Amino acid sequence: MDLSFTPEEEAFRAEVRQFLKDELPERLSAQVRDGQRLSKADMEAWHAILNRRGWLANHWPEQWGGPGWSAVQKFIFELECALAHTPRIVPFGVGMLGPVLIKYGNEAQKRYWLPRILSGEDWWCQGYSEPGAGSDLAGVKTTAVLQGDHYIVNGQKTWTTLGQHANMIFCLVRTNREAKKQEGISFLLIDMNSPGVEVRPIITLDGEHEVNEVFFTDVKVPAENLVGEPDKGWTCAKYLLTYERTNIAGVGFSVAGLEKLKAAASRVMHKGKSLLQDPLFAARLAKVEIDLENMKTTNLRVIAAVAGGGVPGAESSMLKIRGTEIRQELLSLMRRAMGPYALPFVEAALHAGYEGPWSGPDEAKAAAAQYFNYRKLSIFGGSNEIQKNIISKMILGL
């Protein structure tokens, strides 16, 4: 495929850059650039700005509110957003549930839920992982028993990202205990405000409340909230995961991270020279940059295939593996570049408005916190080891 942008695509890039210059609040950009934590209101603000422009759900069909972009336009947009340090769009509604509803939801579900995702009226979280059912997702034990026109749900989900903000959760639930593991699972939409739903925080190593445990005790869910056929939720789950894994690759985030790393390393002196001139550091930096360029090409190919009506298969697993390894290496190199300043981190410095004492480079404030937090990249969305098994089965037939 031709990887050079056409004049039309370059014009689109200029349009995106102008939009970001005009509409992206400097306050939000600075918080993202400096690795500071974003509030719910911060994330909702950027969501609303994109929705007003019609650029929020850029991978949805025009019929349901998408902008009708090509694969290359979507790639350009995400890359420019990362370079401009925009907040990420919380992916669970727009990036995950939306495509599932468009493909497997009935007409009533599409007309009701999709506009609410775009408007931000609903904040979705993901109910997949459970204690004992993470990468082996087919082992979910949360049950949903049909009683009349409602399901009664009991069980537990864990690692529920931003569930403390959500009013809705899409869940994998077991509706048939007698069937094989994958064949007895259904895909259910649950109101988080229902009686019997309890959310408990999990505080991560960097001190952040990002993930949660969610407990369901005799929760009543309307049967009309079932997406797809009963006991066929595994089909929805696999389809959703291809989008999640492709997004986890985070090409734009890695490009922005590489630029930030190079700028920081150029200011760090080692034995009288810039750290960029240190042979060992420069070799690792060159390798990760080459890997990133290769991944950009692969990502474009996968996006183009999806735009042509295909569904990413083994390619999404490849992107997930390589993308997470690259992002982790960039964060590791940033931590090394910051030297002793990256050893501790002042948690207060990760919040907007911090004006306390700090003697090191600005990049060092979040270096340790981000390094530790993003060790999870190679685990969630299906661990990298599981992705290698998927590649083996899909390509080699093993």
TACOR-V418136 format. One record per residue. SS is DSSP state (@ for helix, = for strand, . for the rest). PHI is phi in radians with two decimals (* if undefined). Layout:
ss = {SS | SS}
phi = {PHI | PHI}
This chain:
ss = {. | . | . | . | . | . | @ | @ | @ | @ | @ | @ | @ | @ | @ | @ | @ | @ | @ | @ | @ | @ | @ | . | . | @ | @ | @ | @ | @ | @ | @ | @ | . | . | . | . | . | . | @ | @ | @ | @ | @ | @ | @ | @ | @ | @ | @ | @ | @ | @ | . | . | . | . | . | . | . | . | @ | @ | @ | . | . | . | . | . | . | @ | @ | @ | @ | @ | @ | @ | @ | @ | @ | @ | @ | @ | . | . | . | . | . | . | . | @ | @ | @ | @ | @ | @ | @ | @ | @ | @ | @ | @ | @ | @ | . | . | @ | @ | @ | @ | @ | @ | @ | @ | @ | @ | @ | @ | @ | . | . | . | . | = | = | = | = | . | . | = | . | . | = | . | . | . | @ | @ | @ | . | . | . | = | = | = | = | = | . | . | = | = | = | = | = | = | = | = | = | . | . | . | . | . | . | . | . | . | = | = | = | = | = | = | = | . | . | . | . | . | . | @ | @ | @ | @ | = | = | = | = | = | = | = | . | . | . | . | . | = | = | = | = | = | = | = | . | . | . | . | . | = | = | = | = | = | = | = | = | = | = | = | = | = | = | @ | @ | @ | = | = | . | . | . | . | = | @ | @ | @ | @ | @ | @ | @ | @ | @ | @ | @ | @ | @ | @ | @ | @ | . | . | @ | @ | @ | @ | @ | @ | @ | @ | @ | @ | @ | @ | @ | @ | @ | @ | @ | . | = | = | . | . | = | = | @ | @ | @ | . | @ | @ | @ | @ | @ | @ | @ | @ | @ | @ | @ | @ | @ | @ | @ | @ | @ | @ | @ | @ | @ | @ | @ | @ | @ | @ | @ | @ | @ | . | . | . | . | . | . | @ | @ | @ | @ | @ | @ | @ | @ | @ | @ | @ | @ | @ | @ | @ | @ | @ | @ | @ | @ | @ | @ | @ | @ | @ | @ | @ | @ | @ | . | . | . | . | @ | @ | @ | @ | . | . | . | . | . | . | . | . | . | . | . | @ | @ | @ | . | . | @ | @ | @ | @ | @ | @ | @ | @ | @ | @ | @ | @ | . | . | . | . | . | @ | @ | @ | @ | @ | @ | @ | @ | @ | @ | @ | @ | @ | . | .}
phi = {* | -1.41 | -1.62 | -1.47 | -1.40 | -1.31 | -0.97 | -1.12 | -1.21 | -1.16 | -1.14 | -1.14 | -1.03 | -1.11 | -1.12 | -1.12 | -1.08 | -1.17 | -1.04 | -1.14 | -1.12 | -1.45 | -1.92 | -1.35 | -1.08 | -1.02 | -1.03 | -1.19 | -1.06 | -1.13 | -1.11 | -1.18 | -1.05 | -1.57 | 1.27 | -1.46 | -1.35 | -1.77 | -1.46 | -1.02 | -1.11 | -1.08 | -1.16 | -1.17 | -1.11 | -1.22 | -0.94 | -1.18 | -1.09 | -1.16 | -1.12 | -1.06 | -1.41 | 1.44 | -1.95 | -1.24 | -1.70 | -1.29 | -1.90 | -1.54 | -1.12 | -1.00 | -0.96 | -1.92 | 1.90 | -1.38 | -1.48 | 1.31 | -1.33 | -1.38 | -1.07 | -1.22 | -1.07 | -1.08 | -1.08 | -1.07 | -1.06 | -1.15 | -1.16 | -1.15 | -1.09 | -1.13 | -1.19 | -1.51 | 1.11 | -1.40 | -1.07 | -1.31 | -1.36 | -0.98 | -1.42 | -1.16 | -1.46 | -1.20 | -1.53 | -2.02 | -1.17 | -0.91 | -1.04 | -1.16 | -1.12 | -1.10 | -1.54 | -2.03 | -1.30 | -1.42 | -1.07 | -1.11 | -1.14 | -1.09 | -1.22 | -1.52 | -1.45 | -1.08 | -1.07 | -1.24 | -1.15 | -1.13 | -1.27 | 1.47 | -1.08 | -1.95 | -1.90 | -1.69 | -2.26 | -1.92 | -1.89 | -1.88 | -1.13 | -2.37 | -1.00 | 1.54 | -2.50 | -1.90 | -1.17 | -1.55 | -1.15 | -1.19 | -1.55 | -1.04 | -2.03 | -1.03 | -1.85 | -2.33 | -1.89 | -1.34 | -2.28 | 1.19 | -1.82 | -2.34 | -1.71 | -1.87 | -1.87 | -2.40 | 2.64 | -2.54 | -2.07 | -2.44 | 1.02 | -1.38 | -1.16 | 0.98 | -1.12 | -1.18 | -1.68 | -1.44 | -1.88 | -2.41 | -2.44 | -1.70 | -2.22 | -1.60 | -2.30 | -1.58 | -1.91 | -2.55 | -1.35 | -1.50 | -1.37 | -1.06 | -0.88 | -1.26 | -1.59 | -1.98 | -1.90 | -2.16 | -1.92 | -2.22 | -1.77 | -2.19 | -1.31 | -1.20 | -1.56 | -1.18 | -1.00 | 1.73 | -1.68 | -2.24 | -1.99 | -2.10 | -1.27 | -2.07 | -1.60 | -1.41 | -1.05 | -1.55 | 1.46 | -1.70 | -1.62 | -1.92 | -2.11 | -2.58 | -1.79 | -2.20 | -1.96 | -2.07 | -2.20 | 0.88 | -1.45 | -1.52 | -2.23 | -0.98 | -1.06 | -1.20 | -1.51 | -1.36 | -1.73 | 1.36 | -1.55 | -1.02 | 1.20 | -2.01 | -1.19 | -1.10 | -1.11 | -1.09 | -1.07 | -1.14 | -1.08 | -1.11 | -1.13 | -1.12 | -1.23 | -1.08 | -1.21 | -1.11 | -1.21 | -1.07 | -0.94 | 1.00 | -0.99 | -1.06 | -1.08 | -1.22 | -1.07 | -1.11 | -1.12 | -1.14 | -1.07 | -1.11 | -1.11 | -1.07 | -1.10 | -1.17 | -1.15 | -1.18 | -1.65 | -1.59 | -1.71 | -2.36 | 0.97 | 1.43 | -2.23 | -1.09 | -1.03 | -1.12 | -1.65 | -1.28 | -1.03 | -1.20 | -1.16 | -1.09 | -1.17 | -1.16 | -1.14 | -1.12 | -1.13 | -1.20 | -1.20 | -1.12 | -1.05 | -1.15 | -1.10 | -1.12 | -1.18 | -1.02 | -1.12 | -1.10 | -1.08 | -1.07 | -1.12 | -1.16 | -1.07 | -1.10 | -1.13 | -1.13 | -1.10 | -1.50 | 1.80 | -1.48 | -2.13 | -1.06 | -1.93 | -1.08 | -1.07 | -1.13 | -1.20 | -1.08 | -1.11 | -1.09 | -1.11 | -1.16 | -1.09 | -1.23 | -1.13 | -1.16 | -1.12 | -1.17 | -1.16 | -1.08 | -1.21 | -1.15 | -1.18 | -1.11 | -1.12 | -1.16 | -1.10 | -1.36 | 1.00 | -1.13 | -1.17 | -1.58 | -1.13 | -1.62 | -2.44 | -1.56 | -1.02 | -1.08 | -1.24 | -1.52 | -1.93 | -1.04 | 1.57 | -1.18 | -2.29 | -1.32 | -1.19 | -2.79 | -1.94 | -1.70 | -1.10 | -1.03 | -1.12 | -1.38 | -1.01 | -1.88 | -1.03 | -1.23 | -1.05 | -1.21 | -1.02 | -1.22 | -1.07 | -1.52 | -1.12 | -1.23 | -0.96 | -1.45 | -1.93 | -1.31 | 1.28 | 1.68 | -1.01 | -1.06 | -1.15 | -1.13 | -1.07 | -1.15 | -1.13 | -1.09 | -1.08 | -1.07 | -1.23 | -1.34 | -1.80 | -1.67 | 1.26 | -1.53}
